[in-house]
Protein backbone atom coordinates (compact mmCIF):
# COMPACT_ATOMS: atom_id res chain seq x y z
CA UNK A 1 0.00 0.00 0.00
CA UNK A 2 1.47 3.33 -1.02
CA UNK A 3 1.51 6.28 1.31
CA UNK A 4 0.14 9.21 -0.71
CA UNK A 5 2.07 11.87 1.15
CA UNK A 6 0.80 15.33 0.20
CA UNK A 7 3.15 18.08 -0.95
CA UNK A 8 4.22 19.96 2.15
CA UNK A 9 4.09 23.42 0.56
CA UNK A 10 0.67 22.81 -1.03
CA UNK A 11 -0.79 21.49 2.21
CA UNK A 12 0.63 24.44 4.15
CA UNK A 13 -0.86 26.83 1.57
CA UNK A 14 -4.26 25.09 1.91
CA UNK A 15 -4.06 25.53 5.69
CA UNK A 16 -3.46 29.25 5.13
CA UNK A 17 -6.44 29.46 2.74
CA UNK A 18 -8.93 27.73 5.03
CA UNK A 19 -7.57 29.55 8.09
CA UNK A 20 -8.13 32.89 6.36
CA UNK A 21 -11.67 31.85 5.43
CA UNK A 22 -12.42 30.87 9.03
CA UNK A 23 -10.95 34.09 10.45
CA UNK A 24 -12.74 36.24 7.88
CA UNK A 25 -16.17 34.72 8.50
CA UNK A 26 -15.61 34.94 12.27
CA UNK A 27 -15.27 38.71 11.90
CA UNK A 28 -18.47 38.84 9.88
CA UNK A 29 -20.29 36.70 12.45
CA UNK A 30 -19.32 39.18 15.18
CA UNK A 31 -21.81 41.60 13.62
CA UNK A 32 -24.19 39.08 12.00
CA UNK A 33 -24.45 36.23 14.54
CA UNK A 34 -27.77 34.93 13.18
CA UNK A 35 -26.73 34.59 9.53
CA UNK A 36 -27.37 30.88 8.92
CA UNK A 37 -25.40 30.81 5.66
CA UNK A 38 -22.36 32.34 7.33
CA UNK A 39 -22.61 29.89 10.22
CA UNK A 40 -22.75 27.00 7.76
CA UNK A 41 -19.74 28.41 5.89
CA UNK A 42 -17.85 28.78 9.16
CA UNK A 43 -18.55 25.17 10.20
CA UNK A 44 -17.51 23.80 6.81
CA UNK A 45 -14.22 25.68 6.65
CA UNK A 46 -13.47 25.02 10.30
CA UNK A 47 -13.85 21.30 9.60
CA UNK A 48 -11.56 21.57 6.56
CA UNK A 49 -8.98 23.48 8.60
CA UNK A 50 -8.93 20.90 11.38
CA UNK A 51 -8.59 18.09 8.83
CA UNK A 52 -5.73 19.86 7.05
CA UNK A 53 -3.91 20.52 10.34
CA UNK A 54 -4.26 16.84 11.31
CA UNK A 55 -2.98 15.73 7.90
CA UNK A 56 0.00 18.09 8.15
CA UNK A 57 0.81 16.78 11.63
CA UNK A 58 0.56 13.18 10.41
CA UNK A 59 3.06 13.61 7.58
CA UNK A 60 5.33 16.41 8.78
CA UNK A 61 4.94 17.79 12.30
CA UNK A 62 2.18 19.48 14.25
CA UNK A 63 1.67 23.17 13.60
CA UNK A 64 -0.45 23.52 16.72
CA UNK A 65 -0.30 21.70 20.04
CA UNK A 66 -3.84 20.41 19.65
CA UNK A 67 -2.82 18.43 16.55
CA UNK A 68 -0.07 16.52 18.35
CA UNK A 69 -1.00 12.85 18.54
CA UNK A 70 0.12 11.86 22.01
CA UNK A 71 1.32 13.71 25.12
CA UNK A 72 4.87 12.54 24.39
CA UNK A 73 4.69 14.07 20.91
CA UNK A 74 3.40 17.42 22.14
CA UNK A 75 6.95 18.78 22.29
CA UNK A 76 8.36 16.91 19.27
CA UNK A 77 7.53 19.89 17.04
CA UNK A 78 10.55 21.69 18.45
CA UNK A 79 12.83 19.24 16.60
CA UNK A 80 11.21 19.81 13.17
CA UNK A 81 12.04 22.73 10.89
CA UNK A 82 9.78 25.71 11.55
CA UNK A 83 7.59 26.73 8.62
CA UNK A 84 9.75 29.80 7.91
CA UNK A 85 13.05 27.89 8.09
CA UNK A 86 14.72 26.15 5.18
CA UNK A 87 13.12 22.75 4.80
CA UNK A 88 10.06 23.88 6.75
CA UNK A 89 7.21 24.27 4.26
CA UNK A 90 8.87 23.69 0.94
C-alpha positions as CSV (number, residue, x, y, z in Angstrom):
1,X,0.0,0.0,0.0
2,X,1.5,3.3,-1.0
3,X,1.5,6.3,1.3
4,X,0.1,9.2,-0.7
5,X,2.1,11.9,1.1
6,X,0.8,15.3,0.2
7,X,3.2,18.1,-0.9
8,X,4.2,20.0,2.2
9,X,4.1,23.4,0.6
10,X,0.7,22.8,-1.0
11,X,-0.8,21.5,2.2
12,X,0.6,24.4,4.2
13,X,-0.9,26.8,1.6
14,X,-4.3,25.1,1.9
15,X,-4.1,25.5,5.7
16,X,-3.5,29.2,5.1
17,X,-6.4,29.5,2.7
18,X,-8.9,27.7,5.0
19,X,-7.6,29.6,8.1
20,X,-8.1,32.9,6.4
21,X,-11.7,31.9,5.4
22,X,-12.4,30.9,9.0
23,X,-10.9,34.1,10.4
24,X,-12.7,36.2,7.9
25,X,-16.2,34.7,8.5
26,X,-15.6,34.9,12.3
27,X,-15.3,38.7,11.9
28,X,-18.5,38.8,9.9
29,X,-20.3,36.7,12.5
30,X,-19.3,39.2,15.2
31,X,-21.8,41.6,13.6
32,X,-24.2,39.1,12.0
33,X,-24.5,36.2,14.5
34,X,-27.8,34.9,13.2
35,X,-26.7,34.6,9.5
36,X,-27.4,30.9,8.9
37,X,-25.4,30.8,5.7
38,X,-22.4,32.3,7.3
39,X,-22.6,29.9,10.2
40,X,-22.8,27.0,7.8
41,X,-19.7,28.4,5.9
42,X,-17.9,28.8,9.2
43,X,-18.5,25.2,10.2
44,X,-17.5,23.8,6.8
45,X,-14.2,25.7,6.6
46,X,-13.5,25.0,10.3
47,X,-13.8,21.3,9.6
48,X,-11.6,21.6,6.6
49,X,-9.0,23.5,8.6
50,X,-8.9,20.9,11.4
51,X,-8.6,18.1,8.8
52,X,-5.7,19.9,7.0
53,X,-3.9,20.5,10.3
54,X,-4.3,16.8,11.3
55,X,-3.0,15.7,7.9
56,X,0.0,18.1,8.2
57,X,0.8,16.8,11.6
58,X,0.6,13.2,10.4
59,X,3.1,13.6,7.6
60,X,5.3,16.4,8.8
61,X,4.9,17.8,12.3
62,X,2.2,19.5,14.3
63,X,1.7,23.2,13.6
64,X,-0.5,23.5,16.7
65,X,-0.3,21.7,20.0
66,X,-3.8,20.4,19.6
67,X,-2.8,18.4,16.5
68,X,-0.1,16.5,18.4
69,X,-1.0,12.9,18.5
70,X,0.1,11.9,22.0
71,X,1.3,13.7,25.1
72,X,4.9,12.5,24.4
73,X,4.7,14.1,20.9
74,X,3.4,17.4,22.1
75,X,6.9,18.8,22.3
76,X,8.4,16.9,19.3
77,X,7.5,19.9,17.0
78,X,10.5,21.7,18.5
79,X,12.8,19.2,16.6
80,X,11.2,19.8,13.2
81,X,12.0,22.7,10.9
82,X,9.8,25.7,11.6
83,X,7.6,26.7,8.6
84,X,9.8,29.8,7.9
85,X,13.1,27.9,8.1
86,X,14.7,26.2,5.2
87,X,13.1,22.7,4.8
88,X,10.1,23.9,6.7
89,X,7.2,24.3,4.3
90,X,8.9,23.7,0.9
